[in-house]
Amino acid sequence: MKVSALCRLAFGLSVVLLSAGMARGADAPANPPAGGYHLLKTISLPPAPGGAEYYDYITVDASARRVYVSHGAEVVVLNADDYSVVGKIGGLSRCHGVALAPKLGKGFITDGDSREGATVQEVVIFDLKSLKVTGRVSTGQVDTDAIIYDPASGHVFTFNGDSHNSTVIDPVKQSVITNIDLIGKVEFPAVDGKGMLYDNNPEKNDIVAIDTRTNTIKSRWPTAPAGAPTSMAMDVKNRRLFSAGRGPQFVIMMDANTGKVIQSYPISEGVDANAFDPSTGMLFVATRVGMMHIYHEDSPDKLSEVETVKTEYGAKTLQVDPKTHNVFLSTSDFNPPAAPTEKQPHPLATAKPGNFRVLVFGK
């Protein structure tokens, strides 16, 4: 059959385009998608028990359709679809993070405080179905803060800011296995599910790579141009870490195999959380000044800026729901900062009790 020159040209172009798409991978579009994230819902919640306003990490259980929101002396559990309150986990002191182990039917809450005179430094264990507390494990470490469950080792890891270490817990025996000295202040971690854990070290300006089967440090990788790295997310499939720092203020894309910084972008002040949506390739970065920076992973070696969305002051922590692709953030109203002192030369604004809320952003 005779084929015209025009047909041959069209066929050739289609092959080129198809080959380019295959080279990038079929999971994410080549170019950054359009922005358009905006506020969908504001969920107002009652004051925290005891009156002290404090909030920290958010955790999304996409399968169970639950959102765990840290709020002072309790964790509030929301329905991820209609935003109603499913339940609360109370009796806490100053909760921070929530880690989930669905196969064990257990959840884990870090309950710790770095304030003077604080005595509670523990992990609170609860049943995922009933939300009832079933156990407590004392870490004995100061400022028990971030927490993560590692499916490869089956262990829970807490990150104790002022103790500069990580406590490893056996969730079945409900006991401490060991503490890993991380030589510097620690922040939020990520796991690859294959036995490696990565944690931000804002004091040393690096990321610590830990073998979770031996509980030993394998590598330390500098995060420059980002300094004081705080927030972390991971693209497990492409083995890319996304870390963001508070000074200098950058978000970086790092190779989780080599520690090479592939790309970086400047961000606004006071970053506290990153979240990565593997099905869309979208990366979300929240900062205290009320900005959500949104990027797209075009390929394993290319991160593109999509948009920066104004949220609210104090909305520094977030998490994405990989089913709806909505993003949950939390914040409150704030009092003016206190006067500077020698001990605290740059005081932050303090949250007002009774104004806590969760913000839902989407398209």
Residue pairs with C-beta under 8 A, 6 or more apart in sequence:
20 30
21 30
24 30
24 298
24 299
25 299
25 300
27 237
27 278
27 279
27 281
28 280
28 281
28 296
28 297
28 298
28 299
29 281
29 296
29 298
30 298
30 299
31 298
31 304
32 295
32 296
32 298
32 304
32 305
32 306
33 280
33 282
33 296
33 306
34 306
35 294
35 306
35 307
35 309
36 307
36 363
37 292
37 294
37 307
37 309
37 327
37 361
37 362
37 363
38 309
38 361
38 362
38 363
39 311
39 359
39 360
39 361
40 326
40 360
40 361
40 362
41 83
41 359
41 360
42 357
42 358
42 359
42 360
43 78
43 83
43 357
43 358
43 359
43 360
44 356
44 357
45 69
45 71
45 76
45 85
45 356
45 357
45 358
46 354
46 356
47 53
47 353
47 354
47 356
48 54
48 55
48 71
48 72
48 73
48 74
48 353
48 356
49 72
49 73
49 74
49 90
50 72
50 73
51 353
52 72
52 73
52 94
52 353
53 72
53 332
53 350
53 351
53 352
53 353
53 354
53 355
53 356
54 71
54 72
54 94
54 351
55 69
55 70
55 71
55 72
55 317
55 330
55 331
55 332
55 351
55 356
56 70
56 95
56 96
56 97
56 145
56 317
57 70
57 96
57 97
57 98
57 146
57 188
57 273
57 317
57 319
58 67
58 68
58 69
58 70
58 273
58 317
58 318
58 319
58 328
58 329
58 330
58 358
59 67
59 68
59 97
59 98
59 99
59 100
59 319
60 66
60 67
60 68
60 80
60 319
60 320
60 321
60 322
60 328
61 67
61 68
61 80
61 100
61 102
61 128
62 80
62 321
62 322
62 323
63 102
64 102
64 128
65 79
65 80
65 81
65 323
66 77
66 78
66 79
66 80
66 86
67 77
67 78
67 79
67 80
67 319
67 321
67 328
67 358
68 75
68 76
68 77
68 98
68 100
68 107
69 75
69 76
69 77
69 78
69 328
69 330
69 358
70 95
70 96
70 97
70 98
70 109
70 330
71 95
71 330
71 356
72 92
72 94
72 95
73 90
73 91
73 92
73 93
73 94
73 95
74 88
74 89
74 90
74 91
74 92
74 95
75 88
75 89
75 92
75 95
75 98
75 109
76 85
76 88
77 85
77 86
77 87
77 88
77 89
77 131
78 84
78 85
78 86
78 358
79 85
79 86
80 321
80 323
80 324
81 324
83 358
83 360
86 131
87 131
88 131
89 109
89 124
89 126
89 131
89 133
91 133
92 109
92 111
92 124
93 111
93 112
93 113
93 118
93 120
94 111
94 112
94 113
94 115
94 118
94 120
95 109
95 110
95 111
95 124
96 109
96 110
96 111
96 112
96 144
96 145
96 146
96 147
97 109
97 110
97 145
97 146
97 147
97 148
98 107
98 108
98 109
98 147
99 107
99 108
99 147
99 148
99 149
99 156
100 106
100 107
100 108
100 128
100 149
101 107
101 108
101 149
101 151
101 156
101 171
102 128
103 151
104 171
104 172
105 127
105 128
105 129
106 125
106 126
106 127
106 128
106 134
106 171
107 125
107 126
107 127
107 128
108 123
108 124
108 125
108 126
108 147
108 149
108 156
108 169
108 171
109 123
109 124
109 125
109 126
109 147
110 123
110 144
110 145
110 146
110 147
110 158
111 120
111 121
111 122
111 123
111 124
111 144
112 118
112 120
112 121
112 122
112 139
112 141
112 142
112 143
112 144
112 145
112 160
113 120
113 121
113 143
114 142
114 143
114 161
114 162
118 142
121 138
121 139
121 140
121 141
121 142
121 143
121 144
121 160
122 136
122 137
122 138
122 139
122 144
123 136
123 137
123 139
123 144
123 147
123 156
123 158
123 167
123 169
124 133
124 135
124 136
125 133
125 134
125 135
125 136
125 137
125 171
125 174
126 132
126 133
126 134
127 134
135 174
137 169
137 174
137 175
137 176
138 176
139 158
139 160
139 167
139 169
139 176
140 167
140 176
141 158
141 160
141 163
141 165
141 167
141 179
142 160
142 161
142 162
142 163
143 160
143 161
143 162
143 163
144 158
144 160
144 167
145 158
145 159
145 160
145 161
145 186
145 187
146 158
146 159
146 186
146 187
146 188
146 189
146 199
147 156
147 157
147 158
147 159
148 156
148 157
148 189
148 190
148 191
148 197
149 155
149 156
149 157
149 171
149 191
150 156
150 157
150 191
150 193
150 195
150 197
150 212
151 191
151 193
152 191
152 193
152 194
152 195
152 212
152 213
153 195
153 212
153 213
154 170
154 171
154 172
155 168
155 169
155 170
155 171
155 177
155 212
156 168
156 169
156 171
157 166
157 167
157 168
157 169
157 189
157 197
157 212
158 166
158 167
158 169
159 166
159 182
159 186
159 187
159 188
159 189
159 199
160 166
160 167
160 186
161 185
161 186
161 187
162 185
163 179
164 181
164 182
164 183
164 184
164 185
164 186
164 203
165 179
165 180
165 181
165 182
165 186
166 179
166 180
166 182
166 186
166 199
166 210
167 176
167 178
167 179
168 176
168 177
168 178
168 179
168 180
168 215
169 175
169 176
169 177
170 176
170 177
177 215
178 215
180 210
180 215
180 216
180 217
182 199
182 201
182 208
182 217
183 201
183 204
184 201
184 202
184 203
184 204
185 201
185 202
185 203
186 199
186 200
186 201
186 208
187 199
187 200
187 201
187 202
187 229
187 230
187 231
187 232
188 199
188 200
188 230
188 231
188 232
188 273
188 274
189 197
189 198
189 199
189 200
189 232
190 197
190 198
190 199
190 232
190 233
190 234
190 241
191 197
191 198
191 212
191 234
192 198
192 234
192 236
192 239
192 256
193 236
195 211
195 212
195 213
196 209
196 210
196 211
196 212
196 218
196 256
197 209
197 210
197 212
198 207
198 208
198 209
198 210
198 232
198 234
198 241
198 256
199 207
199 208
199 210
199 232
200 207
200 223
200 229
200 230
200 231
200 232
200 243
201 207
201 208
201 220
201 229
202 227
202 228
202 229
202 230
202 245
202 246
203 228
204 220
205 222
205 223
205 224
205 226
205 227
205 228
205 229
205 245
206 220
206 221
206 222
206 223
206 229
207 220
207 221
207 223
207 229
207 232
207 241
207 243
207 254
207 259
208 217
208 219
208 220
209 217
209 218
209 219
209 220
209 221
209 256
209 259
210 216
210 217
210 218
211 217
211 218
219 259
221 254
221 259
222 259
222 261
223 229
223 243
223 245
223 252
223 254
223 261
224 261
225 248
225 250
225 252
225 261
225 264
226 243
226 244
226 245
226 248
226 249
226 250
226 251
226 252
226 264
227 245
227 246
227 247
227 248
227 250
228 245
228 246
228 247
229 243
229 244
229 245
230 244
230 245
230 246
230 271
230 272
231 243
231 244
231 271
231 272
231 273
231 274
231 285
231 286
232 241
232 242
232 243
232 244
232 274
233 241
233 242
233 274
233 275
233 276
233 283
234 240
234 241
234 242
234 256
234 276
235 242
235 276
235 278
235 281
235 297
235 300
236 278
237 278
238 297
238 300
239 255
239 256
239 257
239 300
240 253
240 254
240 255
240 256
240 262
240 297
240 300
241 252
241 253
241 254
241 255
241 256
242 251
242 252
242 253
242 254
242 274
242 276
242 283
242 285
243 251
243 252
243 254
243 274
244 250
244 251
244 252
244 267
244 271
244 274
244 285
245 251
245 252
245 271
246 269
246 270
246 271
248 266
249 266
249 267
249 268
249 269
249 271
250 264
250 265
250 266
250 267
251 264
251 265
251 267
251 271
251 274
251 283
251 285
251 293
251 295
252 261
252 262
252 263
252 264
253 261
253 262
253 263
253 264
253 297
253 303
254 260
254 261
254 262
255 262
262 301
262 303
263 302
263 303
265 293
265 295
265 303
265 305
267 285
267 287
267 291
267 293
268 287
268 289
268 291
268 293
268 308
269 287
269 288
269 289
270 287
270 288
270 289
270 316
271 285
271 286
271 287
271 288
271 316
272 286
272 287
272 288
272 316
272 317
273 285
273 286
273 316
273 317
273 318
273 319
274 283
274 284
274 285
274 286
275 283
275 284
275 318
275 319
275 320
275 327
276 282
276 283
276 284
276 297
276 320
277 283
277 284
277 320
277 322
277 325
278 322
279 322
279 325
280 296
280 325
281 296
281 297
281 298
282 294
282 295
282 296
282 297
282 306
282 320
282 325
283 294
283 295
283 296
283 297
283 303
284 292
284 293
284 294
284 318
284 320
284 327
285 292
285 293
285 294
285 295
286 292
286 311
286 315
286 316
286 317
286 318
286 329
287 293
287 316
288 313
288 314
288 315
288 316
288 348
289 313
290 310
290 311
290 312
290 313
290 314
290 315
290 331
291 308
291 309
291 310
291 311
292 308
292 309
292 310
292 311
292 315
292 318
292 327
292 329
292 361
293 305
293 308
294 305
294 306
294 307
294 308
294 309
295 303
295 304
295 305
295 306
296 303
296 304
296 306
297 303
298 304
309 361
311 329
311 331
311 359
311 361
312 329
312 331
312 359
313 331
313 334
313 349
314 331
314 332
314 334
314 349
314 351
315 329
315 330
315 331
315 359
316 331
317 329
317 330
318 327
318 328
318 329
319 327
319 328
320 326
320 327
320 328
321 327
321 328
324 362
325 362
325 363
326 360
326 361
326 362
327 360
327 361
327 362
328 358
328 359
328 360
329 358
329 359
329 361
330 356
330 357
330 358
330 359
331 356
331 357
331 359
332 351
332 352
332 355
332 356
332 357
333 351
333 352
333 355
334 349
334 350
334 351
334 352
335 349
335 350
335 351
335 352
336 349
337 347
337 348
337 349
337 350
338 344
338 347
338 350
339 347
340 346
340 347
341 347
